[in-house]
Amino acid sequence: MKLLRPIFTTLLLIATLATVGCEKPAPLPEERPIVVNYAALDGAWQLTYWQGGSLEENSLLYIEFDRSERRFTMWDNFDSMYATPTTGTFTIAEEEDGTYTLSGTYDYGVGDWSYSYEVKMMNNGDSMQWHARGGPDLMVFERIDEIPELY
């Protein structure tokens, strides 16, 4: 009887370890698509990826969306060594295929944006991709707390 107790204990330990080792891993949380609407875009964003890579050194583009007025202010230094602000209005439309289109019009009769963009929100709304509809551009923006002092 004394000999059976260690054997039984060993078998019970092996069975327990085998059961624990066969547990299925917990499933990863699914990332749900984020609805692109005025509230989701509201706030400040920094361009981090454009035309196939990171921005050139010392280049910048920030855009701030105001959902209540449906207006944007954009700062960039692509044509100057200083960041230049540009303002206008923007609209979001949900397409029949479930995608979202972002379009904009500049103030002071400058005209519309060169493209409308298919927008996808990612990372719980902390980043977004813009893909030009009818064009090659792909841009990635990251949400930031505020636009830095640019002057």
C-alpha positions as CSV (number, residue, x, y, z in Angstrom):
1,M,0.0,0.0,0.0
2,K,2.9,2.3,0.8
3,L,4.3,1.7,-2.7
4,L,1.0,2.6,-4.4
5,R,0.7,6.0,-2.8
6,P,3.9,7.5,-4.5
7,I,2.9,5.9,-7.8
8,F,-0.7,7.3,-7.5
9,T,0.6,10.7,-6.6
10,T,3.0,10.7,-9.5
11,L,0.3,9.7,-11.9
12,L,-2.0,12.4,-10.6
13,L,0.7,15.0,-11.0
14,I,1.4,13.9,-14.6
15,A,-2.3,14.0,-15.4
16,T,-2.6,17.5,-14.0
17,L,0.4,18.8,-15.9
18,A,-0.9,17.2,-19.1
19,T,-4.3,18.9,-18.7
20,V,-2.8,22.3,-18.0
21,G,-0.4,22.0,-20.9
22,C,-3.3,21.3,-23.3
23,E,-5.3,24.4,-22.5
24,K,-6.2,26.5,-25.5
25,P,-4.6,29.9,-25.5
26,A,-6.9,32.8,-24.9
27,P,-8.1,34.4,-28.1
28,L,-6.7,37.8,-29.1
29,P,-9.1,40.6,-28.8
30,E,-10.6,41.4,-32.2
31,E,-10.0,45.0,-33.4
32,R,-13.4,46.3,-34.4
33,P,-13.7,48.7,-37.3
34,I,-14.0,52.2,-36.0
35,V,-16.7,54.4,-37.5
36,V,-15.2,57.4,-39.2
37,N,-17.3,60.4,-38.2
38,Y,-16.9,64.0,-37.1
39,A,-16.4,63.0,-33.5
40,A,-13.7,60.4,-34.4
41,L,-11.7,63.0,-36.4
42,D,-12.0,65.8,-33.9
43,G,-8.7,67.0,-32.5
44,A,-5.1,67.3,-33.6
45,W,-3.2,64.9,-35.9
46,Q,0.4,64.7,-37.2
47,L,1.4,63.2,-40.5
48,T,3.9,60.4,-40.0
49,Y,3.9,58.5,-43.3
50,W,3.6,59.9,-46.8
51,Q,4.5,58.8,-50.3
52,G,6.0,55.4,-49.3
53,G,7.9,56.4,-46.2
54,S,8.5,58.8,-43.3
55,L,8.6,62.5,-43.9
56,E,11.8,64.1,-44.9
57,E,13.8,65.6,-42.0
58,N,12.5,69.0,-40.9
59,S,9.2,68.5,-42.9
60,L,6.0,68.6,-41.0
61,L,2.2,68.5,-41.5
62,Y,-0.3,68.9,-38.7
63,I,-4.1,69.1,-39.1
64,E,-6.7,69.9,-36.6
65,F,-10.3,69.1,-37.1
66,D,-13.1,70.9,-35.3
67,R,-16.2,68.7,-35.4
68,S,-18.7,71.4,-34.2
69,E,-17.8,73.8,-37.1
70,R,-16.7,71.0,-39.5
71,R,-13.6,73.1,-40.2
72,F,-9.9,72.2,-40.3
73,T,-6.7,74.1,-39.9
74,M,-3.6,72.6,-41.5
75,W,0.0,73.6,-40.9
76,D,2.8,72.4,-43.3
77,N,6.2,73.5,-44.4
78,F,6.4,71.6,-47.7
79,D,6.7,74.8,-49.8
80,S,8.5,77.0,-47.2
81,M,10.9,76.6,-44.3
82,Y,8.2,77.9,-42.0
83,A,4.9,76.2,-41.2
84,T,2.1,77.9,-43.1
85,P,-1.5,77.6,-41.8
86,T,-4.3,76.8,-44.2
87,T,-8.0,76.6,-43.3
88,G,-11.2,75.3,-44.7
89,T,-14.2,73.0,-44.3
90,F,-14.4,69.2,-44.5
91,T,-17.0,66.5,-45.0
92,I,-17.3,62.8,-44.3
93,A,-19.5,60.5,-46.3
94,E,-20.2,56.8,-45.8
95,E,-20.1,55.0,-49.1
96,E,-22.3,52.1,-50.1
97,D,-19.5,49.6,-49.7
98,G,-19.1,50.7,-46.0
99,T,-15.9,52.8,-46.5
100,Y,-15.7,56.5,-45.5
101,T,-14.6,59.4,-47.7
102,L,-13.1,62.5,-46.4
103,S,-13.2,65.6,-48.6
104,G,-12.2,69.2,-48.0
105,T,-12.4,72.7,-49.4
106,Y,-9.9,75.4,-48.7
107,D,-11.0,78.9,-47.7
108,Y,-10.6,82.1,-49.7
109,G,-11.5,80.5,-53.1
110,V,-8.4,78.3,-53.3
111,G,-10.6,75.3,-54.2
112,D,-11.0,71.7,-53.2
113,W,-8.4,69.3,-52.0
114,S,-6.6,67.5,-54.8
115,Y,-8.2,64.2,-53.8
116,S,-11.0,62.8,-51.7
117,Y,-9.6,60.2,-49.3
118,E,-10.8,56.8,-48.1
119,V,-10.2,57.0,-44.4
120,K,-9.6,54.1,-42.0
121,M,-9.3,54.6,-38.3
122,M,-6.9,52.2,-36.4
123,N,-5.4,51.7,-33.0
124,N,-8.6,52.5,-31.1
125,G,-8.8,55.8,-33.0
126,D,-5.2,57.0,-32.3
127,S,-4.1,56.7,-35.9
128,M,-5.7,56.8,-39.3
129,Q,-4.9,56.1,-42.9
130,W,-5.9,58.2,-45.8
131,H,-5.8,56.6,-49.3
132,A,-6.4,59.0,-52.2
133,R,-9.4,58.0,-54.2
134,G,-8.1,57.9,-57.8
135,G,-4.6,58.6,-56.8
136,P,-1.5,56.9,-55.4
137,D,-1.2,58.8,-52.1
138,L,-1.3,56.9,-48.8
139,M,-0.9,58.9,-45.7
140,V,-0.8,57.9,-42.0
141,F,-1.7,60.3,-39.2
142,E,-1.2,59.9,-35.5
143,R,-3.3,61.6,-32.9
144,I,-1.5,64.1,-30.8
145,D,-2.6,66.1,-27.7
146,E,-2.0,69.5,-29.3
147,I,-0.3,71.2,-32.2
148,P,3.2,72.4,-31.1
149,E,4.2,76.0,-31.2
150,L,5.3,76.5,-34.8
151,Y,6.3,80.2,-34.9
